[in-house]
Amino acid sequence: MAKVIETSDGTMLTVEMGVGPGRANNRDDVTLVQYLLNLYFQHPNQARVRQLGGTAASRKLVVDGIIGPRTNAAILAFQNAICATDNARVICDGRVDKLRNEQVVVAGSDMQLYTIFELNNYACALYLEDEDITWLRFRSDFPSRLLPVVNRFLPAWAQWSRSA
């Protein structure tokens, strides 16, 4: 199940069990990853990334929480894109792993960052002007199945409901 955590780098939406080949692929985790991938690839400023990434980057994912070849390809396309265009340091294995001990750097790696950390960074930079990631809940395309995840983290006065 996806969750919201506080790290030394700020608030993050993260996966609890991992997404991709050989991972648990919990429905909420997959929903979160699909949504963040769409935010990255579908942003108007990302035309060059879509061109470089081909079909995996240019076709919007259905945010249904079901892992499949398109989601797996989009994860790998994201990892490859940020390494190629931004010199990011992530492991390009087609997986989105959970953070260990709420650290954003993969233990034992050469300062490589978790993919979920980079997905959060790009969502904040592209859509929120580096505001708190939980502000995504106000977007009309925010997956309703993730609202309880965000609301569990927020104080009662800040919780959001689609019906409100």
C-alpha positions in Angstrom: 0.0 0.0 0.0 1.3 3.4 -0.9 2.0 5.9 1.9 3.2 9.4 2.7 6.4 9.8 4.6 8.6 12.6 5.9 12.3 12.4 5.0 15.1 14.9 5.4 14.3 15.9 1.9 10.6 16.7 2.6 7.3 14.9 2.2 7.1 12.0 -0.3 4.5 9.7 -1.7 6.1 6.3 -1.7 5.5 2.6 -2.3 5.6 0.0 0.5 6.3 -3.2 -1.5 7.8 -2.2 -4.8 6.6 -2.1 -8.3 7.9 -3.8 -11.4 9.3 -7.3 -12.3 9.8 -9.5 -9.2 8.1 -7.0 -6.9 4.8 -7.4 -5.0 2.9 -4.9 -7.2 0.3 -3.9 -4.7 -2.5 -2.1 -6.3 -2.1 1.2 -4.5 1.7 1.1 -5.1 1.2 0.5 -8.8 -1.5 3.3 -9.0 0.9 5.8 -7.4 3.7 4.8 -9.8 1.4 5.0 -12.9 0.1 8.4 -11.8 3.6 9.9 -11.2 4.9 8.4 -14.5 2.0 10.1 -16.3 2.7 13.4 -14.6 6.3 13.2 -15.8 5.8 12.0 -19.4 2.7 14.0 -20.2 4.0 17.4 -19.0 4.2 19.9 -21.9 7.9 20.5 -21.2 8.7 16.9 -21.7 8.3 16.7 -25.5 11.9 15.8 -26.0 11.8 13.1 -23.3 8.7 11.6 -25.0 10.5 11.6 -28.3 13.6 9.9 -26.9 11.6 7.4 -24.9 9.4 6.2 -27.8 6.1 4.5 -27.3 6.8 3.7 -23.6 7.1 7.5 -22.9 4.6 8.9 -25.3 1.5 6.8 -24.5 -0.4 7.8 -21.4 -0.8 4.9 -18.9 -4.2 3.9 -17.7 -4.0 4.5 -13.9 -5.7 1.3 -12.8 -3.2 -0.1 -10.3 -2.6 -3.2 -12.5 1.0 -3.9 -13.5 1.6 -4.9 -17.1 4.1 -4.5 -19.9 3.2 -0.8 -20.6 3.8 0.1 -16.9 7.0 -1.9 -16.8 8.3 -0.3 -20.0 7.3 3.2 -18.7 9.3 2.7 -15.5 12.4 1.7 -17.4 11.9 4.6 -19.9 11.7 7.0 -17.0 14.9 5.7 -15.4 16.7 5.8 -18.7 15.3 9.3 -19.5 16.4 11.0 -16.3 19.8 9.4 -16.5 20.3 10.5 -20.1 18.8 14.0 -20.0 19.5 15.1 -16.4 22.5 12.9 -15.4 20.4 11.5 -12.6 21.8 8.6 -10.6 19.2 5.9 -10.3 19.4 2.2 -10.8 17.9 1.5 -14.3 16.4 -1.9 -13.6 12.7 -1.2 -14.4 11.7 -1.4 -10.8 10.4 1.1 -8.3 11.6 0.0 -4.9 10.5 1.2 -1.5 12.8 3.4 0.5 14.9 1.6 3.2 14.9 3.4 6.5 13.4 6.5 4.8 16.7 7.2 3.1 16.6 8.4 -0.5 20.0 6.9 -1.4 20.2 3.2 -2.1 22.3 1.5 0.5 25.6 0.1 -0.8 25.3 1.9 -4.1 27.5 4.6 -5.6 25.1 7.4 -4.3 22.3 6.2 -6.5 18.8 7.5 -5.6 15.6 5.5 -5.4 13.3 5.9 -8.4 10.4 6.8 -6.2 12.4 9.7 -4.9 13.0 11.0 -8.4 9.4 10.5 -9.4 8.4 12.7 -6.5 11.1 15.3 -7.3 9.9 15.7 -10.9 6.2 15.9 -9.9 7.0 18.7 -7.5 9.2 20.5 -9.9 6.9 20.2 -12.9 3.5 20.8 -11.2 3.9 22.2 -7.7 6.7 24.7 -8.0 8.5 22.5 -5.4 5.6 22.6 -2.9 4.7 19.7 -0.7 3.8 16.6 -2.8 0.5 16.2 -0.9 -0.8 19.2 -2.9 -1.3 16.8 -5.8 -4.5 15.7 -4.1 -6.2 18.9 -5.3 -5.6 18.0 -9.0 -8.6 16.7 -10.8 -6.6 13.7 -12.1 -5.4 12.6 -8.7 -6.4 8.9 -8.3 -9.3 8.7 -5.8 -8.0 5.4 -4.4 -4.9 7.4 -3.2 -6.9 10.1 -1.3 -7.1 7.9 1.9 -3.3 7.4 1.7 -2.8 11.2 1.8 -5.5 11.9 4.3 -4.0 9.4 6.8 -0.9 11.5 6.8 -2.6 14.9 7.1 -4.1 16.5 10.2 -7.9 16.4 10.1 -8.3 20.0 9.2 -6.3 19.5 6.0 -7.9 16.4 4.7 -9.5 16.4 1.3 -12.6 14.7 -0.1 -13.8 14.7 -3.7 -17.3 15.4 -2.4 -16.3 18.4 -0.4 
